[in-house]
């Protein structure tokens, strides 16, 4: 059981807001010609094709509270729209989210060789206070 006494000042968090697509990790591996049975599949995908170039980003849909295996999860691939942090309000302008869809779709097609017709906005927030 977790007990908090007073204000926690050393809290940190991890989060993402991404406009893009959700794809099974094994499908991404096949698109990038990586063995889908690789032990460290997420790391192999990230090393072979780094997505953190400012154009596209990649995140796992891993549930940090139930599973330690990145290789069983889907991937979120798209453009980062921002991050959230403890205590701060984050605004998402729906027009801003959707106005770059053609650009994001083209980048995804160029990188993965597959056409994506529809994008979604994905949000995950993990606070250090939850661990």
SULZI-V502951 format. One record per residue. RES is the residue in one small letter. SS is DSSP state (alpha for helix, beta for strand, coil for the rest). PSI is psi in whole degrees, -180 to 180 (* if undefined). D_FIRST is the distance of its C-alpha to the first C-alpha in whole Angstrom. Layout:
res:ss:psi:d_first
RES:SS:PSI:D_FIRST
RES:SS:PSI:D_FIRST
This chain:
res:ss:psi:d_first
x:coil:139:0
x:coil:133:4
x:coil:130:7
x:coil:127:10
x:coil:108:13
x:coil:-163:16
x:coil:135:18
x:coil:115:16
x:coil:-16:20
x:coil:25:19
x:coil:140:18
x:coil:163:20
x:beta:167:20
x:beta:135:22
x:beta:165:24
x:beta:152:28
x:beta:114:30
x:beta:133:33
x:beta:115:36
x:beta:-141:37
x:beta:157:37
x:beta:124:34
x:beta:138:36
x:beta:137:35
x:alpha:-36:34
x:alpha:-32:37
x:alpha:-40:39
x:alpha:-42:39
x:alpha:-45:39
x:alpha:-39:43
x:alpha:-32:44
x:coil:11:43
x:coil:45:45
x:coil:140:42
x:coil:117:41
x:coil:-8:39
x:coil:8:38
x:coil:138:37
x:coil:-46:34
x:coil:61:33
x:alpha:-46:34
x:alpha:-46:32
x:alpha:-39:33
x:alpha:-44:37
x:alpha:-46:37
x:alpha:-39:36
x:alpha:-43:38
x:alpha:-34:41
x:coil:80:41
x:coil:129:39
x:coil:-5:38
x:coil:39:37
x:coil:4:41
x:coil:-20:40
x:coil:-49:42
x:coil:155:39
x:beta:161:35
x:beta:136:33
x:beta:156:30
x:beta:152:28
x:coil:14:26
x:coil:135:23
x:coil:108:20
x:coil:-10:18
x:coil:-4:15
x:coil:-20:17
x:coil:138:20
x:coil:2:21
x:coil:108:25
x:alpha:-26:27
x:alpha:-9:30
x:alpha:-7:29
x:coil:165:28
x:beta:167:31
x:beta:145:32
x:beta:122:32
x:beta:128:36
x:beta:-156:37
x:beta:131:38
x:beta:132:35
x:beta:-3:35
x:beta:-177:32
x:coil:164:29
x:coil:153:26
x:coil:160:24
x:coil:126:21
x:coil:-9:23
x:coil:150:26
x:coil:133:28
x:coil:131:30
x:coil:136:33
x:coil:112:35
x:coil:118:38
x:alpha:-34:39
x:alpha:-45:43
x:alpha:-38:41
x:alpha:-41:39
x:alpha:-19:42
x:alpha:-23:45
x:coil:11:44
x:alpha:-41:44
x:alpha:-42:47
x:alpha:-46:47
x:alpha:-44:43
x:alpha:-42:45
x:alpha:-45:48
x:alpha:-41:46
x:alpha:-42:43
x:alpha:-42:47
x:alpha:-42:48
x:alpha:-38:45
x:alpha:-11:44
x:coil:24:48
x:coil:141:47
x:coil:131:47
x:coil:122:44
x:coil:-33:46
x:coil:135:42
x:coil:157:40
x:beta:168:36
x:beta:123:34
x:beta:137:30
x:beta:132:27
x:beta:134:24
x:beta:127:21
x:beta:122:18
x:beta:142:17
x:alpha:-22:15
x:alpha:-19:12
x:alpha:-10:11
x:coil:*:11
